[in-house]
């Protein structure tokens, strides 16, 4: 497998995918075309508009981008694609669409067979064992929370550390993840903005400048440094 699993598509002060472009040039170097799956974005932007945004973001990498919504046979398009990008939006919506179109298993199979993969935000959430550690609101009801499982742990993109100066008394991201683990056994990796996970064959490493925070059930949360391997 060859995958880039990023916390976000856009960092403050930069354009769409800009911070990832050096990595993506190498990742997609042998691919002339990238299949974009735009199903995570709710109303306000069409699938075609979202695909054009993805194409603009990948333009410096010299890739042609085509949207999955343009194909009458989506399963075949996913199975034959050499490179796939799943963008962010709402994870509930993305997972619902992938299950209802019977594409979740096909997408997993393609990645396992060597299709290059890029996921951002919701597209990263689906790489874990389930989507249950998303930050998104349940705007739709998917038939299953099960996702790709190309990682043997869950992702929490856009991870935010507790703000010690805040007067807000609501739950922190850390609290929410620990609540999840009172009823579920999955390990969770909190990815801070600007961080990503790279899968290179059997190696899974943390990339970017910031450490990830790892939550293992029954243990104290700890940080994983950049360039470290995920070994669970």
C-alpha positions as CSV (number, residue, x, y, z in Angstrom):
1,X,0.0,0.0,0.0
2,X,1.1,3.6,-0.7
3,X,-1.0,6.2,1.1
4,X,-0.9,9.7,2.5
5,X,-3.5,10.2,5.3
6,X,-3.5,13.9,6.2
7,X,-5.2,15.7,9.1
8,X,-6.4,18.6,6.9
9,X,-6.3,19.8,3.3
10,X,-5.5,23.4,4.1
11,X,-3.3,25.1,6.7
12,X,-4.0,28.7,7.9
13,X,-2.4,31.1,5.5
14,X,-1.9,28.7,2.7
15,X,-4.0,27.5,-0.2
16,X,-5.7,24.1,-0.7
17,X,-3.2,21.2,-0.5
18,X,-0.3,23.7,-0.6
19,X,1.6,22.4,2.4
20,X,1.4,18.8,1.0
21,X,2.6,19.6,-2.5
22,X,6.2,18.5,-2.1
23,X,5.0,15.2,-0.7
24,X,2.3,14.7,-3.3
25,X,4.7,15.4,-6.3
26,X,6.6,12.3,-5.2
27,X,3.6,10.3,-4.2
28,X,1.8,10.7,-7.5
29,X,5.0,11.0,-9.6
30,X,4.1,7.9,-11.7
31,X,0.4,8.7,-12.1
32,X,-1.0,10.9,-14.9
33,X,-4.5,10.8,-13.6
34,X,-6.1,10.9,-10.1
35,X,-9.6,9.8,-9.4
36,X,-11.3,12.2,-7.0
37,X,-14.1,11.1,-4.7
38,X,-16.1,14.2,-3.8
39,X,-18.9,12.6,-1.8
40,X,-18.0,14.1,1.7
41,X,-19.0,17.6,0.8
42,X,-22.6,18.5,1.8
43,X,-24.7,21.1,0.0
44,X,-23.2,24.4,-1.1
45,X,-20.7,23.0,-3.6
46,X,-21.5,20.5,-6.3
47,X,-19.5,17.4,-6.9
48,X,-18.1,19.0,-10.1
49,X,-17.1,22.2,-8.3
50,X,-15.4,20.2,-5.6
51,X,-13.5,18.1,-8.2
52,X,-12.3,21.3,-9.9
53,X,-11.0,22.5,-6.6
54,X,-9.1,19.3,-6.1
55,X,-7.8,19.6,-9.7
56,X,-6.5,23.1,-8.9
57,X,-4.8,21.9,-5.7
58,X,-3.1,19.1,-7.6
59,X,-2.2,21.3,-10.6
60,X,1.4,21.8,-9.4
61,X,1.8,18.0,-9.3
62,X,0.9,17.9,-13.0
63,X,-2.0,15.4,-12.5
64,X,-5.3,15.3,-14.4
65,X,-8.1,15.0,-11.9
66,X,-11.4,13.3,-12.8
67,X,-14.4,13.0,-10.5
68,X,-15.9,9.7,-9.6
69,X,-19.4,11.1,-10.1
70,X,-18.7,11.4,-13.8
71,X,-18.6,7.6,-14.2
72,X,-21.7,5.4,-14.9
73,X,-19.8,2.4,-13.5
74,X,-18.3,3.7,-10.3
75,X,-17.1,0.3,-9.1
76,X,-15.1,-0.2,-12.3
77,X,-13.6,3.3,-12.0
78,X,-12.4,2.6,-8.5
79,X,-11.0,-0.8,-9.3
80,X,-9.1,0.4,-12.4
81,X,-7.8,3.7,-10.9
82,X,-4.1,4.0,-10.3
83,X,-4.4,6.9,-7.9
84,X,-7.3,8.0,-5.7
85,X,-8.0,11.1,-3.6
86,X,-10.8,11.3,-1.1
87,X,-11.4,14.9,0.1
88,X,-12.8,16.2,3.3
89,X,-16.2,17.3,4.4
90,X,-18.6,15.4,6.5
91,X,-17.6,11.8,7.4
92,X,-21.1,10.6,8.0
93,X,-22.1,11.7,4.5
94,X,-19.0,10.2,2.9
95,X,-19.4,6.8,4.7
96,X,-23.2,6.7,3.9
97,X,-22.5,7.3,0.2
98,X,-19.6,4.8,0.0
99,X,-21.7,2.0,1.7
100,X,-24.9,2.7,-0.3
101,X,-22.9,2.7,-3.6
102,X,-21.2,-0.5,-2.5
103,X,-17.8,1.1,-2.9
104,X,-16.2,0.8,0.5
105,X,-14.9,-2.8,-0.1
106,X,-13.8,-2.0,-3.6
107,X,-11.9,1.1,-2.4
108,X,-10.1,-0.9,0.2
109,X,-9.3,-3.6,-2.3
110,X,-7.8,-1.1,-4.7
111,X,-5.6,0.5,-2.1
112,X,-4.4,-2.9,-0.9
113,X,-3.6,-3.8,-4.5
114,X,-1.3,-0.8,-4.9
115,X,-3.5,2.1,-5.9
116,X,-1.9,5.3,-4.6
117,X,-4.2,6.9,-2.0
118,X,-4.6,10.4,-0.6
119,X,-7.1,11.2,2.1
120,X,-7.7,14.5,3.9
121,X,-9.9,15.0,6.9
122,X,-13.0,12.9,6.2
123,X,-10.9,11.0,3.6
124,X,-8.5,10.2,6.4
125,X,-11.2,9.3,8.9
126,X,-12.3,6.4,6.7
127,X,-8.8,4.8,6.8
128,X,-9.2,3.6,10.3
129,X,-11.3,0.7,11.6
130,X,-14.4,2.9,12.0
131,X,-15.5,6.5,11.6
132,X,-16.6,6.8,15.2
133,X,-13.8,9.2,16.3
134,X,-14.8,11.9,13.7
135,X,-15.5,15.4,14.9
136,X,-18.4,15.8,12.4
137,X,-22.1,16.1,13.2
138,X,-24.3,13.1,12.2
139,X,-26.2,15.0,9.4
140,X,-27.1,11.7,7.8
141,X,-27.3,8.1,9.1
142,X,-24.9,5.7,7.4
143,X,-25.8,2.0,7.3
144,X,-22.6,1.1,9.1
145,X,-19.8,2.9,10.9
146,X,-17.3,0.4,9.5
147,X,-14.6,2.0,7.2
148,X,-11.6,0.9,5.2
149,X,-9.5,-0.5,8.0
150,X,-6.2,0.0,6.1
151,X,-4.9,1.2,9.5
152,X,-5.4,-1.0,12.6
153,X,-6.4,2.1,14.7
154,X,-8.7,5.0,14.4
155,X,-8.0,8.6,13.3
156,X,-9.1,11.9,14.9
157,X,-8.1,14.6,12.4
158,X,-7.9,18.2,13.4
159,X,-6.9,17.2,16.9
160,X,-7.0,20.2,19.3
161,X,-5.1,20.3,22.6
162,X,-7.0,21.6,25.6
163,X,-6.8,25.4,25.9
164,X,-5.8,26.0,29.5
165,X,-6.7,29.7,29.2
166,X,-10.3,29.0,28.0
167,X,-13.3,29.5,30.3
168,X,-15.3,27.1,28.3
169,X,-16.4,24.1,30.5
170,X,-17.5,21.7,27.7
171,X,-15.7,18.5,26.8
172,X,-12.2,18.7,25.2
173,X,-11.2,16.5,22.3
174,X,-9.3,14.4,24.7
175,X,-12.4,13.8,26.8
176,X,-14.4,12.8,23.8
177,X,-11.9,10.3,22.7
178,X,-11.6,8.8,26.2
179,X,-15.4,8.6,26.3
180,X,-15.3,6.6,23.0
181,X,-12.8,4.2,24.6
182,X,-14.9,3.4,27.6
183,X,-17.1,1.4,25.2
184,X,-14.7,0.6,22.3
185,X,-11.3,-1.0,22.2
186,X,-9.8,0.8,19.2
187,X,-6.5,2.8,19.6
188,X,-6.9,6.4,18.4
189,X,-4.3,8.7,16.9
190,X,-5.0,12.4,17.2
191,X,-3.5,14.2,14.2
192,X,-2.7,17.8,14.7
193,X,-3.0,20.2,11.8
194,X,-0.2,19.9,9.3
195,X,0.5,16.3,10.2
196,X,-0.1,13.2,8.1
197,X,0.4,9.5,8.2
198,X,2.4,7.8,5.4
199,X,1.8,4.1,4.5
200,X,4.7,2.7,2.5
201,X,4.2,-1.0,2.1
202,X,4.3,-2.4,5.6
203,X,5.7,0.8,7.2
204,X,3.4,3.3,8.8
205,X,5.0,6.6,9.9
206,X,4.0,10.0,11.2
207,X,5.1,12.9,9.0
208,X,5.0,16.7,9.4
209,X,6.4,18.9,12.1
210,X,4.1,18.1,15.0
211,X,3.8,15.0,17.2
212,X,0.6,13.0,17.2
213,X,-1.2,12.1,20.5
214,X,-2.0,8.5,21.0
215,X,-4.8,7.1,23.0
216,X,-4.6,3.4,24.0
217,X,-7.5,2.1,26.1
218,X,-6.4,1.8,29.8
219,X,-3.2,3.8,29.3
220,X,-2.2,7.4,29.7
221,X,-2.2,9.3,26.5
222,X,1.3,9.9,25.0
223,X,2.9,11.7,22.1
224,X,4.4,10.1,19.0
225,X,7.2,12.1,17.5
226,X,7.5,12.9,13.8
227,X,9.2,10.3,11.7
228,X,8.2,7.6,14.3
229,X,6.6,4.4,13.3
230,X,3.1,3.4,14.3
231,X,3.5,-0.1,15.9
232,X,0.4,-1.4,17.6
